[in-house]
Amino acid sequence: MLLTITTTHRPATDLGYLLVKHPDRLQSFEVSGGTAHVFYPEATADRCTAALLLEADPGAARTSKQPDTFTLRQHVNDRPYAASSLLAAALGRVLRTALRGDSRDRPALAAGPIPLELRIPALRCKGDAAAFFGPLGWTVEATPIPLDAAHPEWGASRYVDLTLRGTLRLADALNHVYVLLPVLDDAKHYWVSSDEVEKLLRAGTGWLAEHPEKAVIARRYLAHRTSLTNEALSRLSEAVDTDSVIEPAPRPESLAALRRTAVVRQLAEAGAGRVLDLGCGPGALLAELMRDRRFTEIVGADVSTVALDMAARRLRLDRLPERQQARIRLLQTALTYRDDRLRGFDAAVLMEVIEHVDPPRLPAVAASVFGHAAPATVVVTTPNVEYNVRYPGLHEHGRLRHHDHRFEWDRAQFGAWCDEVAARYGYTVTRHGIGEEDPEVGTSTQMAVFKK
């Protein structure tokens, strides 16, 4: 299996600094799939090419982890020769520093785009490679390989000679290949567990959440395991601040991260130790709370058992030390009903939750949270619909930010609801903005902090 990486950036031999592999040396590494070699077929100031060659171990290349009635397939197959997850795994092991975008010697070069050409001369390709690589800025050339050059009438095989050309950051280019090799092959040589979700999200940072084929990518990368695919897609939606809305300008932190930071700050200022995350979903806020030792008891509650399973995997509850496990619980409950298990806490959070509730049922939610559970502090965040005009393609089509939103309030509507709830249940309330302040439409997210 072979991958070549070529640049014409001058001096082109700086590629060696980015890959942390010297152009004058042949380097070999034992990896899970066999032996990987890195060498440079050409290295001049004008053009430099690095090659990653994997000599696959026949045992690792077998497909015995996949049930098959054709037993000879375990010994007669394409795995040692066509690029696959074996090559992706070798890439992750041998070029780990380059995948992270780190370069001690050329940090500015590692941070910016350079002209690149990547070639994989033998790749089993299920589907159109251009549909996967094209949206990422690549010019894609996928030449079908004939079954037999001597017999053109037999037609093309399932394999292609793939060449990608573009001007991209090297780390991004390598992460594209790392994820999409097993996706195009639609197979993996090892058992896929919940850890693969973290690998996918890490390698897909900055591009996967907005990819038009992200659902196919997640499903294939995670070996068609529905629960893992759903978890990955849910967390990808978080990464683009509620389902693929394009930010009007780049920000150092995503709006989702800013929300979590703002909520945790309010909980800390309130001196809360025992905290409820109501409508916790797949556990993004729970993970933040677990990292802060000030929160001694944390409960995540959601009506969806699927979401709670995702949260458990995200938090790796089964692997936590006993002391850490004692800090957190997950409960299945509906916020429209009173639940005695939610009483007696210092604080509760409804982060991006109320807009998913049908308006006629909001009074029941308020009664169960503010009236029955009655924590000393309640933090509520929700979108500011006025800000939607700053999201191209959203406001023009009259869409809400998420397909499951029942409503989105402007600042006056949210303020009226907050004042009514506070008066009814004996709280004072202050309102805040989260995100960049626009002089005309305010912030993207609005937050209310209720105090007994």
URUR-V749066 format. One record per residue. N is the residue number from 0. RES is the residue in three letters. PHI is phi as a letter, one per 40 degrees, with the letter a starting at -180 (NA if undefined). PSI is psi as a letter, one per 20 degrees, with the letter a starting at -180 (NA if undefined). OMEGA is omega as a letter, one per 40 degrees, with the letter a starting at -180 (* if undefined). Layout:
n={N;N}
res={RES;RES}
phi={PHI;PHI}
psi={PSI;PSI}
omega={OMEGA;OMEGA}
//
This chain:
n={0;1;2;3;4;5;6;7;8;9;10;11;12;13;14;15;16;17;18;19;20;21;22;23;24;25;26;27;28;29;30;31;32;33;34;35;36;37;38;39;40;41;42;43;44;45;46;47;48;49;50;51;52;53;54;55;56;57;58;59;60;61;62;63;64;65;66;67;68;69;70;71;72;73;74;75;76;77;78;79;80;81;82;83;84;85;86;87;88;89;90;91;92;93;94;95;96;97;98;99;100;101;102;103;104;105;106;107;108;109;110;111;112;113;114;115;116;117;118;119;120;121;122;123;124;125;126;127;128;129;130;131;132;133;134;135;136;137;138;139;140;141;142;143;144;145;146;147;148;149;150;151;152;153;154;155;156;157;158;159;160;161;162;163;164;165;166;167;168;169;170;171;172;173;174;175;176;177;178;179;180;181;182;183;184;185;186;187;188;189;190;191;192;193;194;195;196;197;198;199;200;201;202;203;204;205;206;207;208;209;210;211;212;213;214;215;216;217;218;219;220;221;222;223;224;225;226;227;228;229;230;231;232;233;234;235;236;237;238;239;240;241;242;243;244;245;246;247;248;249;250;251;252;253;254;255;256;257;258;259;260;261;262;263;264;265;266;267;268;269;270;271;272;273;274;275;276;277;278;279;280;281;282;283;284;285;286;287;288;289;290;291;292;293;294;295;296;297;298;299;300;301;302;303;304;305;306;307;308;309;310;311;312;313;314;315;316;317;318;319;320;321;322;323;324;325;326;327;328;329;330;331;332;333;334;335;336;337;338;339;340;341;342;343;344;345;346;347;348;349;350;351;352;353;354;355;356;357;358;359;360;361;362;363;364;365;366;367;368;369;370;371;372;373;374;375;376;377;378;379;380;381;382;383;384;385;386;387;388;389;390;391;392;393;394;395;396;397;398;399;400;401;402;403;404;405;406;407;408;409;410;411;412;413;414;415;416;417;418;419;420;421;422;423;424;425;426;427;428;429;430;431;432;433;434;435;436;437;438;439;440;441;442;443;444;445;446;447;448;449;450;451}
res={MET;LEU;LEU;THR;ILE;THR;THR;THR;HIS;ARG;PRO;ALA;THR;ASP;LEU;GLY;TYR;LEU;LEU;VAL;LYS;HIS;PRO;ASP;ARG;LEU;GLN;SER;PHE;GLU;VAL;SER;GLY;GLY;THR;ALA;HIS;VAL;PHE;TYR;PRO;GLU;ALA;THR;ALA;ASP;ARG;CYS;THR;ALA;ALA;LEU;LEU;LEU;GLU;ALA;ASP;PRO;GLY;ALA;ALA;ARG;THR;SER;LYS;GLN;PRO;ASP;THR;PHE;THR;LEU;ARG;GLN;HIS;VAL;ASN;ASP;ARG;PRO;TYR;ALA;ALA;SER;SER;LEU;LEU;ALA;ALA;ALA;LEU;GLY;ARG;VAL;LEU;ARG;THR;ALA;LEU;ARG;GLY;ASP;SER;ARG;ASP;ARG;PRO;ALA;LEU;ALA;ALA;GLY;PRO;ILE;PRO;LEU;GLU;LEU;ARG;ILE;PRO;ALA;LEU;ARG;CYS;LYS;GLY;ASP;ALA;ALA;ALA;PHE;PHE;GLY;PRO;LEU;GLY;TRP;THR;VAL;GLU;ALA;THR;PRO;ILE;PRO;LEU;ASP;ALA;ALA;HIS;PRO;GLU;TRP;GLY;ALA;SER;ARG;TYR;VAL;ASP;LEU;THR;LEU;ARG;GLY;THR;LEU;ARG;LEU;ALA;ASP;ALA;LEU;ASN;HIS;VAL;TYR;VAL;LEU;LEU;PRO;VAL;LEU;ASP;ASP;ALA;LYS;HIS;TYR;TRP;VAL;SER;SER;ASP;GLU;VAL;GLU;LYS;LEU;LEU;ARG;ALA;GLY;THR;GLY;TRP;LEU;ALA;GLU;HIS;PRO;GLU;LYS;ALA;VAL;ILE;ALA;ARG;ARG;TYR;LEU;ALA;HIS;ARG;THR;SER;LEU;THR;ASN;GLU;ALA;LEU;SER;ARG;LEU;SER;GLU;ALA;VAL;ASP;THR;ASP;SER;VAL;ILE;GLU;PRO;ALA;PRO;ARG;PRO;GLU;SER;LEU;ALA;ALA;LEU;ARG;ARG;THR;ALA;VAL;VAL;ARG;GLN;LEU;ALA;GLU;ALA;GLY;ALA;GLY;ARG;VAL;LEU;ASP;LEU;GLY;CYS;GLY;PRO;GLY;ALA;LEU;LEU;ALA;GLU;LEU;MET;ARG;ASP;ARG;ARG;PHE;THR;GLU;ILE;VAL;GLY;ALA;ASP;VAL;SER;THR;VAL;ALA;LEU;ASP;MET;ALA;ALA;ARG;ARG;LEU;ARG;LEU;ASP;ARG;LEU;PRO;GLU;ARG;GLN;GLN;ALA;ARG;ILE;ARG;LEU;LEU;GLN;THR;ALA;LEU;THR;TYR;ARG;ASP;ASP;ARG;LEU;ARG;GLY;PHE;ASP;ALA;ALA;VAL;LEU;MET;GLU;VAL;ILE;GLU;HIS;VAL;ASP;PRO;PRO;ARG;LEU;PRO;ALA;VAL;ALA;ALA;SER;VAL;PHE;GLY;HIS;ALA;ALA;PRO;ALA;THR;VAL;VAL;VAL;THR;THR;PRO;ASN;VAL;GLU;TYR;ASN;VAL;ARG;TYR;PRO;GLY;LEU;HIS;GLU;HIS;GLY;ARG;LEU;ARG;HIS;HIS;ASP;HIS;ARG;PHE;GLU;TRP;ASP;ARG;ALA;GLN;PHE;GLY;ALA;TRP;CYS;ASP;GLU;VAL;ALA;ALA;ARG;TYR;GLY;TYR;THR;VAL;THR;ARG;HIS;GLY;ILE;GLY;GLU;GLU;ASP;PRO;GLU;VAL;GLY;THR;SER;THR;GLN;MET;ALA;VAL;PHE;LYS;LYS}
phi={NA;b;b;b;b;b;b;b;d;b;c;c;c;c;d;c;c;c;c;f;b;c;c;c;b;c;b;b;b;c;b;c;c;i;b;b;b;b;a;b;c;a;a;b;c;c;a;b;b;b;b;b;b;b;c;c;c;d;c;c;c;c;b;c;c;b;c;a;c;c;c;c;c;c;b;b;a;c;d;c;b;c;d;a;c;c;c;c;c;c;d;c;c;c;b;c;c;c;c;c;g;c;a;c;c;b;c;c;c;c;c;b;c;b;c;b;b;b;b;b;c;a;b;c;b;c;h;c;d;c;c;c;c;d;c;c;g;c;c;b;b;b;c;c;c;c;d;a;c;c;b;c;c;c;g;c;c;c;b;b;c;b;b;b;b;i;b;a;c;d;c;c;d;c;c;d;c;d;c;c;d;c;c;c;c;f;a;b;c;a;c;c;b;c;c;c;c;c;c;c;c;c;c;c;d;g;a;c;c;b;c;c;b;c;c;c;c;c;c;c;c;c;f;g;c;c;c;c;c;c;c;c;c;c;c;c;c;c;c;b;f;g;f;g;c;c;c;c;a;c;b;c;b;c;c;c;c;c;c;c;c;c;c;c;c;c;c;c;c;c;g;c;b;b;b;b;b;c;g;c;f;c;g;c;c;d;c;c;c;c;c;b;c;c;c;c;b;b;b;b;b;a;c;c;c;c;c;c;c;c;c;c;c;c;c;f;d;c;b;c;d;d;c;c;d;c;c;b;b;b;b;c;a;b;c;c;b;c;b;c;c;c;c;g;c;c;a;b;b;b;c;f;b;c;c;c;b;d;d;c;c;c;d;c;c;c;c;c;c;c;c;c;c;f;c;c;b;b;b;b;b;a;c;c;c;c;c;c;c;c;b;d;g;c;c;c;c;g;c;c;c;a;c;c;c;c;a;a;c;c;c;c;c;c;c;c;c;c;c;c;c;c;c;c;b;g;b;c;a;b;b;b;b;b;h;c;c;c;c;c;b;g;b;c;b;b;b;b;b;c;b;c}
psi={p;p;p;q;o;q;q;j;p;p;p;h;i;i;h;h;h;h;i;l;p;p;h;j;q;p;p;q;p;p;r;h;i;c;p;p;p;p;r;o;h;q;n;r;h;h;p;p;p;q;p;o;p;o;o;p;p;h;g;h;i;r;k;i;i;p;p;p;i;n;h;i;h;h;h;n;r;i;h;i;h;p;p;a;h;g;h;g;h;h;g;h;g;h;k;g;g;h;h;i;j;q;o;h;h;m;h;g;g;h;i;r;q;q;p;q;o;p;p;o;i;o;p;p;o;o;a;o;h;h;h;g;h;g;i;j;j;q;p;p;o;n;o;p;p;q;g;o;h;i;m;h;i;i;a;q;a;j;q;q;o;p;p;p;p;r;o;r;p;g;g;g;g;h;h;g;g;g;g;i;g;h;g;h;h;l;q;q;j;r;p;o;a;h;h;h;g;g;g;g;h;g;h;j;p;i;h;h;h;j;p;h;k;h;g;g;g;g;g;g;h;k;k;k;o;g;g;h;g;h;g;g;h;g;h;h;h;h;h;k;m;n;m;k;p;p;q;h;q;q;q;h;q;q;h;g;g;h;g;g;g;g;g;h;g;h;g;g;h;i;k;p;h;o;p;p;n;p;l;i;b;j;k;g;h;g;h;g;h;h;i;o;i;h;o;h;p;p;p;p;p;q;h;o;h;g;h;h;g;g;g;g;g;g;i;l;h;i;i;q;q;g;h;h;h;i;i;q;q;p;p;o;q;p;i;i;q;p;o;h;i;j;q;j;q;h;q;q;p;n;o;l;g;h;i;j;p;p;h;i;i;h;h;h;g;g;g;h;g;h;g;g;g;l;r;h;p;p;p;p;q;q;q;o;h;h;i;h;i;i;o;p;i;g;h;h;j;k;q;r;i;q;h;j;p;h;r;p;q;a;h;g;g;g;g;g;g;g;g;g;g;g;h;h;j;l;q;q;p;q;q;r;q;p;a;p;p;p;h;g;j;b;r;h;q;q;q;p;o;p;p;NA}
omega={a;i;i;a;a;i;i;i;a;e;a;a;i;i;i;i;a;a;a;i;a;a;a;a;i;a;a;a;i;a;a;a;a;i;i;i;i;i;a;i;i;a;i;i;a;a;a;i;i;a;i;a;i;i;a;i;a;i;i;a;i;a;a;i;i;i;a;i;i;a;i;i;i;a;a;a;a;a;a;a;a;a;a;i;i;i;i;i;i;i;i;a;a;a;a;a;i;i;i;a;a;i;i;a;a;a;a;i;i;a;a;i;i;i;a;i;i;a;i;a;i;a;i;a;i;a;a;a;a;i;a;a;a;a;a;i;a;i;a;i;a;a;i;i;a;i;i;a;a;a;a;i;i;i;a;i;i;a;i;i;a;i;i;i;i;i;a;i;a;a;i;a;a;i;i;a;a;a;a;i;i;i;i;i;a;i;i;a;a;a;a;i;a;i;a;i;i;i;a;a;i;a;a;a;i;a;a;a;a;a;a;i;a;a;i;a;a;a;a;a;a;i;i;i;a;a;i;i;i;i;a;a;i;a;i;i;i;a;i;i;i;i;i;i;a;a;i;i;i;i;i;i;i;i;i;i;i;i;a;i;a;a;a;i;i;i;i;i;i;a;a;i;a;a;i;i;a;a;a;a;a;i;a;i;i;i;i;a;a;a;a;a;i;a;a;i;a;i;i;a;i;i;a;i;i;i;i;i;i;i;a;i;a;a;a;a;a;a;a;i;a;a;i;i;a;a;a;i;i;a;i;a;i;a;i;a;i;a;a;a;a;a;i;a;i;a;i;i;i;a;a;a;a;a;i;a;i;a;i;a;i;i;i;i;i;a;a;a;a;a;a;i;i;i;a;a;i;i;a;i;a;i;i;a;i;a;a;i;i;i;i;i;i;a;a;a;i;a;i;a;a;a;a;i;i;i;i;a;i;a;a;i;i;i;i;i;a;a;a;a;a;a;a;a;i;i;i;a;i;a;a;i;i;a;a;a;i;a;a;a;i;a;a;i;i;a;i;i;a;i;i;*}
//
